[in-house]
Protein backbone atom coordinates (compact mmCIF):
# COMPACT_ATOMS: atom_id res chain seq x y z
CA UNK A 1 0.00 0.00 0.00
CA UNK A 2 1.77 3.10 -1.21
CA UNK A 3 -1.06 5.60 -0.95
CA UNK A 4 -0.88 8.05 1.91
CA UNK A 5 -3.12 7.08 4.79
CA UNK A 6 -5.14 9.71 6.57
CA UNK A 7 -4.40 10.27 10.25
CA UNK A 8 -7.15 7.99 11.58
CA UNK A 9 -6.26 5.17 9.15
CA UNK A 10 -2.56 5.43 9.95
CA UNK A 11 -3.31 5.30 13.68
CA UNK A 12 -5.53 2.26 13.21
CA UNK A 13 -2.82 0.46 11.23
CA UNK A 14 -0.20 1.26 13.89
CA UNK A 15 -2.39 0.01 16.72
CA UNK A 16 -3.20 -3.19 14.82
CA UNK A 17 0.49 -3.78 14.17
CA UNK A 18 1.29 -3.18 17.84
CA UNK A 19 -1.34 -5.78 18.68
CA UNK A 20 0.08 -8.26 16.11
CA UNK A 21 3.81 -8.02 16.82
CA UNK A 22 3.82 -10.13 19.97
CA UNK A 23 1.77 -12.80 18.16
CA UNK A 24 -1.06 -12.64 20.66
CA UNK A 25 -4.26 -10.61 20.50
CA UNK A 26 -6.27 -10.06 23.66
CA UNK A 27 -9.80 -8.80 24.14
CA UNK A 28 -8.36 -5.89 26.11
CA UNK A 29 -6.19 -4.90 23.14
CA UNK A 30 -9.27 -5.02 20.93
CA UNK A 31 -11.09 -2.72 23.36
CA UNK A 32 -8.28 -0.14 23.13
CA UNK A 33 -8.47 -0.24 19.32
CA UNK A 34 -12.25 0.12 19.40
CA UNK A 35 -11.96 3.11 21.73
CA UNK A 36 -9.46 4.69 19.33
CA UNK A 37 -11.88 4.16 16.43
CA UNK A 38 -14.82 5.66 18.32
CA UNK A 39 -12.78 8.73 19.26
CA UNK A 40 -11.11 9.23 15.88
CA UNK A 41 -13.66 8.12 13.30
CA UNK A 42 -16.76 10.28 13.79
CA UNK A 43 -18.56 8.23 11.13
CA UNK A 44 -18.94 4.53 10.38
CA UNK A 45 -16.05 3.27 8.32
CA UNK A 46 -15.46 -0.05 6.60
CA UNK A 47 -12.11 -1.41 7.76
CA UNK A 48 -12.16 -4.60 5.68
CA UNK A 49 -9.55 -3.22 3.28
CA UNK A 50 -7.22 -2.25 6.11
CA UNK A 51 -7.61 -5.60 7.83
CA UNK A 52 -7.01 -7.44 4.56
CA UNK A 53 -3.89 -5.37 3.83
CA UNK A 54 -2.49 -5.90 7.32
CA UNK A 55 -3.19 -9.63 7.27
CA UNK A 56 -1.23 -9.97 4.02
CA UNK A 57 1.88 -8.24 5.40
CA UNK A 58 4.82 -10.48 6.11
CA UNK A 59 6.02 -10.19 9.68
CA UNK A 60 9.40 -8.87 8.50
CA UNK A 61 7.54 -6.01 6.76
CA UNK A 62 5.62 -4.90 9.86
CA UNK A 63 8.26 -2.39 10.90
CA UNK A 64 8.42 -0.80 7.44
CA UNK A 65 4.65 -0.39 7.28
CA UNK A 66 4.63 0.89 10.85
CA UNK A 67 7.20 3.55 9.93
CA UNK A 68 5.17 4.58 6.86
CA UNK A 69 2.08 4.92 9.06
CA UNK A 70 4.07 6.95 11.59
CA UNK A 71 5.08 9.35 8.81
CA UNK A 72 1.55 9.60 7.42
CA UNK A 73 0.08 10.23 10.88
CA UNK A 74 2.77 12.78 11.71
CA UNK A 75 2.13 14.78 8.52
CA UNK A 76 -1.55 15.27 9.35
CA UNK A 77 -1.43 15.64 13.13
CA UNK A 78 -0.77 18.25 15.76
CA UNK A 79 1.59 17.66 18.69
CA UNK A 80 -1.47 17.14 20.95
CA UNK A 81 -2.89 14.51 18.59
CA UNK A 82 0.45 12.70 18.57
CA UNK A 83 0.50 12.75 22.38
CA UNK A 84 -3.03 11.33 22.45
CA UNK A 85 -2.00 8.60 20.02
CA UNK A 86 1.08 7.73 22.08
CA UNK A 87 -1.26 7.25 25.04
CA UNK A 88 -3.37 4.81 23.00
CA UNK A 89 -0.23 2.95 21.93
CA UNK A 90 0.93 2.60 25.55
CA UNK A 91 -2.56 1.48 26.66
CA UNK A 92 -2.57 -1.11 23.90
CA UNK A 93 0.77 -2.72 24.73
CA UNK A 94 -0.08 -2.72 28.44
CA UNK A 95 -3.58 -4.17 27.85
CA UNK A 96 -2.50 -7.81 28.21
CA UNK A 97 -0.26 -6.96 31.21
CA UNK A 98 2.87 -7.97 29.29
CA UNK A 99 5.06 -5.61 27.28
CA UNK A 100 7.05 -7.89 25.04
CA UNK A 101 10.53 -6.92 23.79
CA UNK A 102 9.20 -6.49 20.25
CA UNK A 103 6.32 -4.27 21.43
CA UNK A 104 8.89 -2.20 23.28
CA UNK A 105 10.90 -1.75 20.05
CA UNK A 106 7.84 -0.31 18.29
CA UNK A 107 6.91 1.96 21.20
CA UNK A 108 10.47 3.21 21.51
CA UNK A 109 10.52 3.95 17.78
CA UNK A 110 7.32 5.98 18.11
CA UNK A 111 8.50 7.94 21.13
CA UNK A 112 12.02 8.52 19.81
CA UNK A 113 10.79 9.67 16.40
CA UNK A 114 7.93 11.87 17.49
CA UNK A 115 9.50 13.35 20.60
CA UNK A 116 12.62 14.43 18.72
CA UNK A 117 10.58 17.43 17.46
CA UNK A 118 10.54 18.89 20.95
CA UNK A 119 14.25 18.37 21.63
Secondary structure, 3 states (H helix, E strand, C coil): CCCCCCHHHHHHHHHHHHHHCCCCCCHHHHHHHHHHHHHHCCCCCCCHHHHHHHHHCCHHHHHHHHHHHHHHHHHHCCHHHHHHHHHHHHHHHHCCCCCCHHHHHHHHHHHHHHHHHHC
